[in-house]
Amino acid sequence: MNSMSYLDLHREVSQDIDAEIDTALERLGPLASTTRNSVAKLLEHRKLRHPLSVLPLLTHAIETGNPRPAIPLSAVHLLWWTSACYLDDLADANGASISGELTENEALLASVITGNSLPIQILLSQDLPESARSALITEILNGWIIGVDGQIDDMRGDICSASRKSVVETYRGKSGAPFGMITAMAAIFSGTTAEKVELWREFGYVFGILWQIFNDQEDILSGRNEDLVNGTVTYLLASVLEDASPDSRERILDLCATAGRSHQARVELEGLLRTPTTLDRYRAEIDAFRGEGHRILDELGGDETYLPVLRHLVDHASQMLLEADLDPVAVSGAA
């Protein structure tokens, strides 16, 4: 068990998570067969690439030594993120039909059920004290509100006034709040103290920031550069702008203004984001967030079988994926 990874844990319980979701779909009943089929298609075609549904399992296991009672919360987590990711793609104008199975509007309606009704239905079916059930439903409601608030802040992000601090606040909402929601829910589920629930929530916020930075890097490495196309103000872009000289700052802002329609502008911007100096600083800042995640886990303590697994997941989310671009053409704009 000491060598267990979060992927090992996910493999052990993935079928049980799927069964929990199947049960939730069945609860929709015969009068909602169209909705049930639409949600099933959305789930099939919007599979999440990383099995972070282990987070509530690990939270619960660290508190109690047993991950399995939190399987319903893993189902909630998967449903929530399936919905949120589809809505995010719609907001970025990338939410086309689901492989011909659903139209964009059908998928939109299915995502509402997927992220709202089904998670609450799962919570209502649990054998819990009424106070705990009410607290869990409140977490779902607040998670959506804070997450949407952060997403709107992200969509409205103004590169001209962006800073590391402003982007971190946005990340705490759009990514941190959902992870804080699910770790707090798992802590409530475990029956731990209110103080620990809040610590677990803060851990989720920090993990969400790390995971958003991880996603930012994956977007660049994929070659799609959707963040540059969509005008998204990432932490890396804000840090480059914040540290730039006045002349370089104007050039960066000009490139940002045209990146949505100009491949050459995106190439030049990516070069600026991948200079050795920029990435050295970026690595140090990621390490600081990683250190904060580990500090909170130190304070939480708990089961020594599962605590190392979560520490490893924090390290995974803290990877420095980008390498410096030494192509003189790509970085010419840095002069």
VOGUSE-873865 format. One record per residue (C-alpha): residue in three letters; z, y negated, x negated; chain. Coordinates in Angstrom, 2 decimals, decimal comma. Each point is the difference from the previous one (the first is absolute). Example, Ala and Ser with C-alpha at 12.3 -4.5 7.8 and 13.67 -1.06 7.14 Angstrom:
<nodes>
    r        Z        Y        X  c
  ala     7,80     4,50   -12,30  A
  ser    -0,66    -3,44    -1,37  A
</nodes>
This chain:
<nodes>
    r        Z        Y        X  c
  met     0,00     0,00     0,00  A
  asn     0,67    -2,38    -2,88  A
  ser    -3,72    -0,06    -0,80  A
  met    -1,02    -0,75     3,59  A
  ser    -2,42    -2,88     0,51  A
  tyr    -0,57    -2,02     3,13  A
  leu    -3,32     1,85     0,37  A
  asp     1,85     3,33    -0,07  A
  leu     2,29    -1,23     2,76  A
  his    -2,95    -1,16     2,07  A
  arg    -1,73     3,36    -0,34  A
  glu     3,16     1,71     1,25  A
  val     0,25    -2,07     3,17  A
  ser    -3,52    -1,26     0,76  A
  gln    -0,62     2,64     2,68  A
  asp     3,30    -0,87     1,67  A
  ile    -0,95    -3,69     0,03  A
  asp    -3,35     0,89     1,56  A
  ala     1,79     2,15     2,59  A
  glu     2,29    -2,93     0,87  A
  ile    -3,03    -2,20     0,59  A
  asp    -1,73     2,71     2,06  A
  thr     3,10     0,21     2,18  A
  ala    -0,02    -3,77     0,46  A
  leu    -3,66     0,14     1,05  A
  glu     0,77     2,75     2,50  A
  arg     2,71    -2,18     1,52  A
  leu    -2,72    -2,46     1,06  A
  gly    -0,71     2,49     2,76  A
  pro    -3,12     0,98     1,96  A
  leu    -0,47    -3,47     1,47  A
  ala    -0,63    -1,42    -3,49  A
  ser    -2,40     2,61    -1,37  A
  thr    -2,56    -2,61    -1,06  A
  thr     2,64    -1,98    -1,87  A
  arg     1,37     3,17    -1,60  A
  asn    -3,45     1,01    -1,23  A
  ser    -0,71    -3,51    -1,29  A
  val     3,27    -0,14    -1,94  A
  ala    -0,70     3,45    -1,44  A
  lys    -3,41    -1,16    -1,19  A
  leu     1,49    -3,13    -1,54  A
  leu     2,57     2,07    -1,87  A
  glu    -2,64     2,44    -1,19  A
  his    -2,34    -2,65    -1,36  A
  arg     2,60    -2,44    -1,34  A
  lys     2,00     2,37    -2,21  A
  leu     2,23    -1,81    -2,47  A
  arg    -0,87     0,60    -3,64  A
  his     3,59     0,07    -1,26  A
  pro     2,69     2,10     1,74  A
  leu     2,67    -2,67     0,18  A
  ser     1,33     1,61     3,16  A
  val     2,42     1,64    -2,44  A
  leu     1,97    -3,25    -0,25  A
  pro     2,22     0,60     3,06  A
  leu     0,44     3,61    -1,09  A
  leu     1,22    -1,06    -3,43  A
  thr     2,25    -2,72     1,42  A
  his     1,63     2,47     2,38  A
  ala     0,26     2,69    -2,68  A
  ile     1,64    -2,35    -2,49  A
  glu     2,61    -0,85     2,62  A
  thr     0,54     3,52     1,37  A
  gly    -1,59     2,54    -2,36  A
  asn    -2,49     1,05     2,70  A
  pro    -3,41    -1,62     0,60  A
  arg    -1,11     2,00     3,03  A
  pro     1,91    -1,78     2,79  A
  ala    -2,07    -3,10    -0,85  A
  ile    -3,35     1,69     0,72  A
  pro    -0,33    -1,94     3,31  A
  leu     0,28    -3,22    -2,01  A
  ser    -2,73     1,19    -2,36  A
  ala    -2,18     0,39     3,08  A
  val     0,97    -3,52     1,08  A
  his    -0,89    -1,30    -3,45  A
  leu    -3,41     1,69     0,00  A
  leu    -0,81    -1,23     3,51  A
  trp     1,11    -3,57    -0,81  A
  trp    -2,09    -0,24    -3,15  A
  thr    -3,08     1,61     1,59  A
  ser     0,09    -2,73     2,62  A
  ala     0,80    -2,80    -2,43  A
  cys    -2,74     0,99    -2,46  A
  tyr    -2,61     0,06     2,74  A
  leu     1,10    -3,39     1,30  A
  asp    -0,07    -1,33    -3,56  A
  asp    -3,59     1,17    -0,42  A
  leu    -0,92    -1,67     3,28  A
  ala     1,57    -3,24    -1,20  A
  asp    -2,07     0,26    -3,20  A
  ala    -3,13     0,69     2,08  A
  asn    -0,26     3,53    -1,43  A
  gly     1,07     1,93     3,09  A
  ala    -3,28     1,59     1,04  A
  ser    -0,17     2,93     2,39  A
  ile     1,88     3,15    -0,99  A
  ser    -2,80     2,19    -1,35  A
  gly    -1,81    -0,27     3,31  A
  glu     2,94     1,59     1,81  A
  leu     1,49    -3,23     1,38  A
  thr    -1,37    -3,48     0,45  A
  glu     1,87    -2,82    -1,70  A
  asn     1,59    -1,05     3,29  A
  glu     1,01     3,56     0,86  A
  ala     1,61     0,39    -3,42  A
  leu     1,78    -3,30     0,48  A
  leu     1,56     1,16     3,27  A
  ala     0,88     3,38    -1,53  A
  ser     1,70    -1,76    -2,91  A
  val     2,28    -1,87     2,42  A
  ile     1,25     3,31     1,41  A
  thr     0,15     1,57    -3,46  A
  gly     2,20    -2,66    -1,55  A
  asn     2,16    -0,98     2,95  A
  ser     0,31     2,42     2,92  A
  leu     0,01     3,26    -1,95  A
  pro     2,65    -1,03    -2,56  A
  ile     2,31    -1,23     2,76  A
  gln    -0,67     3,18     1,97  A
  ile     1,04     2,08    -3,02  A
  leu     3,21    -1,99    -0,36  A
  leu     0,83     0,35     3,69  A
  ser    -0,31     3,78    -0,28  A
  gln     2,64     0,29    -2,75  A
  asp     3,48     1,27     0,76  A
  leu     1,87    -3,08    -1,24  A
  pro     2,82    -2,27     1,11  A
  glu    -1,38    -2,82     2,11  A
  ser     1,09    -2,58    -2,58  A
  ala    -2,01     1,75    -2,74  A
  arg    -3,07     0,39     2,21  A
  ser     0,16    -3,68     0,95  A
  ala     0,31    -1,00    -3,66  A
  leu    -3,03     2,11    -0,93  A
  ile    -2,16    -1,51     2,74  A
  thr     1,10    -3,47    -1,09  A
  glu    -1,17     0,87    -3,53  A
  ile    -3,45     0,93     1,34  A
  leu    -0,27    -3,25     1,96  A
  asn     1,17    -2,16    -2,90  A
  gly    -2,20     1,91    -2,45  A
  trp    -3,08    -0,90     2,02  A
  ile     1,04    -3,62     0,44  A
  ile     0,79    -0,63    -3,68  A
  gly    -2,96     2,08    -1,18  A
  val    -2,45    -1,92     2,21  A
  asp     1,55    -3,28    -1,09  A
  gly    -0,61     0,97    -3,63  A
  gln    -3,54     1,13     0,78  A
  ile    -0,81    -3,31     1,68  A
  asp     1,46    -1,84    -3,00  A
  asp    -2,27     2,14    -2,18  A
  met    -3,05    -0,86     2,11  A
  arg     0,87    -3,69    -0,14  A
  gly     0,73     0,08    -3,73  A
  asp    -1,09    -3,23    -1,68  A
  ile    -1,06     0,61    -3,58  A
  cys     0,45    -3,68    -0,81  A
  ser     3,74     0,12     0,64  A
  ala     0,62     3,65    -0,91  A
  ser     2,67     1,01    -2,48  A
  arg     1,71     3,20    -1,06  A
  lys     2,92    -0,90     2,25  A
  ser    -2,13    -0,64     3,09  A
  val    -1,92     3,26    -0,42  A
  val     3,19     2,03    -0,46  A
  glu     1,32    -1,45     3,26  A
  thr    -3,22     1,04     1,72  A
  tyr     0,18     3,48    -1,53  A
  arg     3,61     0,36     1,16  A
  gly    -1,30    -0,43     3,54  A
  lys    -3,33     1,82     0,11  A
  ser     1,06     3,02    -2,11  A
  gly     3,71    -0,32    -0,70  A
  ala     1,08    -0,27     3,63  A
  pro    -1,65     3,28     1,11  A
  phe     1,53     1,91    -2,92  A
  gly     3,33    -1,74     0,54  A
  met    -0,24     0,98     3,65  A
  ile    -0,48     3,71    -0,69  A
  thr     2,65     0,27    -2,74  A
  ala     2,51    -1,84     2,20  A
  met    -0,89     2,33     2,90  A
  ala     0,57     3,07    -2,17  A
  ala     3,33    -1,41    -1,15  A
  ile     1,03    -0,59     3,63  A
  phe    -1,16     3,53     0,83  A
  ser     2,22     1,36    -2,78  A
  gly     3,10    -1,64     1,45  A
  thr     0,81    -2,00    -3,12  A
  thr     1,79    -3,35    -0,02  A
  ala    -1,50    -3,30     1,13  A
  glu     0,28    -1,28    -3,58  A
  lys    -2,11     2,87    -1,28  A
  val    -2,54    -0,49     2,78  A
  glu    -0,54    -3,54    -1,27  A
  leu    -0,27     1,20    -3,60  A
  trp    -2,59     2,55     1,04  A
  arg    -1,88    -2,73     1,85  A
  glu    -0,06    -2,13    -3,15  A
  phe    -1,21     2,98    -2,01  A
  gly    -2,86     0,38     2,48  A
  tyr    -0,91    -3,67    -0,41  A
  val    -0,16     0,34    -3,79  A
  phe    -1,95     3,25     0,23  A
  gly    -2,44    -1,70     2,38  A
  ile    -0,66    -2,78    -2,52  A
  leu    -0,64     2,59    -2,72  A
  trp    -2,28     1,99     2,27  A
  gln    -2,00    -3,08     0,96  A
  ile    -0,52    -0,80    -3,69  A
  phe    -1,04     3,64    -0,50  A
  asn    -2,54    -0,41     2,83  A
  asp    -1,25    -3,27    -1,47  A
  gln    -0,80     1,78    -3,25  A
  glu    -1,67     2,92     1,78  A
  asp    -2,28    -2,48     1,81  A
  ile    -1,20    -1,40    -3,32  A
  leu    -0,45     3,43    -1,58  A
  ser    -2,00     1,21     3,01  A
  gly    -2,66    -2,62    -0,71  A
  arg     0,12    -1,15     3,60  A
  asn     2,06    -3,11    -0,78  A
  glu     0,72    -0,44     3,70  A
  asp     2,81    -2,43    -0,76  A
  leu    -2,42    -2,34    -1,79  A
  val    -2,62     0,43     2,73  A
  asn     2,53    -0,77     2,73  A
  gly     1,66    -2,88    -1,84  A
  thr     3,34     1,80    -0,16  A
  val     2,53    -1,67    -2,28  A
  thr     1,44     2,83    -2,07  A
  tyr     2,97    -0,21    -2,33  A
  leu    -2,29     0,42    -3,01  A
  leu    -2,36    -2,76     1,12  A
  ala     2,87    -2,36     0,78  A
  ser     1,55     0,62    -3,42  A
  val    -3,28    -0,73    -1,79  A
  leu    -0,39    -3,22     1,95  A
  glu     3,62    -1,01    -0,52  A
  asp    -0,31     0,42    -3,78  A
  ala    -3,45    -1,59    -0,36  A
  ser    -0,72    -3,30    -1,71  A
  pro    -1,29    -2,79     2,28  A
  asp    -3,63     0,61    -0,99  A
  ser     0,28     3,77     0,37  A
  arg     1,75    -0,44     3,33  A
  glu    -2,94    -1,93     1,41  A
  arg    -2,40     2,67    -1,19  A
  ile     2,11     2,75     1,59  A
  leu     0,15    -1,87     3,31  A
  asp    -3,79    -0,44    -0,07  A
  leu    -0,46     3,72    -0,61  A
  cys     2,41     0,86     2,83  A
  ala    -1,97    -2,23     2,36  A
  thr    -3,23     1,91    -0,66  A
  ala     1,32     3,52    -0,68  A
  gly    -0,52     1,11     3,59  A
  arg    -3,77    -0,37    -0,29  A
  ser    -0,63     0,12    -3,75  A
  his     0,14     3,21    -2,03  A
  gln    -0,16    -2,02    -3,22  A
  ala     3,02    -2,07     1,04  A
  arg     1,94     3,20     0,67  A
  val    -0,98     1,42    -3,39  A
  glu     1,17    -3,16    -1,74  A
  leu     3,23    -0,11     1,98  A
  glu     0,73     3,63    -0,77  A
  gly    -0,50    -0,77    -3,67  A
  leu     2,60    -2,75     0,24  A
  leu     2,41     2,37     1,72  A
  arg    -0,39     2,60    -2,76  A
  thr     0,51    -1,93    -3,22  A
  pro     2,53     1,59    -2,39  A
  thr     2,43    -2,90     0,29  A
  thr    -0,12     0,03     3,80  A
  leu     0,58     3,75     0,22  A
  asp     2,84    -0,05    -2,54  A
  arg     1,79    -2,53     2,19  A
  tyr    -0,88     1,96     3,15  A
  arg     1,41     3,18    -1,50  A
  ala     3,28    -1,73    -0,82  A
  glu     0,29    -1,35     3,55  A
  ile    -0,70     3,43     1,52  A
  asp     2,69     1,42    -2,26  A
  ala     2,44    -2,59     1,36  A
  phe    -0,65     1,13     3,59  A
  arg     0,32     3,61    -1,16  A
  gly     3,33    -0,82    -1,62  A
  glu     1,24    -1,53     3,25  A
  gly    -0,96     3,15     1,91  A
  his     1,92     2,17    -2,45  A
  arg     2,96    -2,38     0,06  A
  ile     0,30     0,38     3,78  A
  leu    -0,25     3,78    -0,30  A
  asp     2,78    -0,08    -2,61  A
  glu     2,15    -1,93     2,45  A
  leu    -0,80     2,38     2,85  A
  gly     0,67     3,18    -1,95  A
  gly    -0,13     3,22     1,99  A
  asp    -1,34     3,54    -0,27  A
  glu    -1,02     0,77    -3,57  A
  thr    -2,71     2,42     1,06  A
  tyr    -2,02    -2,55     1,96  A
  leu     0,93    -3,27    -1,71  A
  pro    -2,18     0,80    -3,06  A
  val    -2,94     0,72     2,32  A
  leu     0,22    -3,48     1,48  A
  arg     0,42    -1,51    -3,46  A
  his    -3,22     1,73    -0,99  A
  leu    -1,75    -1,41     3,07  A
  val     1,14    -3,50    -1,03  A
  asp    -1,45     0,63    -3,45  A
  his    -3,24     1,21     1,56  A
  ala    -0,27    -3,19     2,06  A
  ser     0,71    -2,05    -3,15  A
  gln    -2,92     1,30    -2,02  A
  met    -2,14    -2,46    -1,90  A
  leu    -3,44     1,20     1,04  A
  leu    -2,15    -2,85    -1,31  A
  glu    -1,27    -0,20    -3,55  A
  ala    -1,17    -3,13    -1,75  A
  asp    -3,66    -0,88     0,39  A
  leu    -1,22    -0,90    -3,48  A
  asp    -3,59    -0,67     1,08  A
  pro    -0,67    -3,53    -1,31  A
  val    -2,40    -0,67     2,87  A
  ala     2,57     0,95     2,63  A
  val     2,73    -2,17    -1,49  A
  ser    -2,15    -2,96    -1,01  A
  gly     1,52    -2,09     2,75  A
  ala     3,42     0,20    -1,64  A
  ala    -0,96    -2,38    -2,77  A
</nodes>
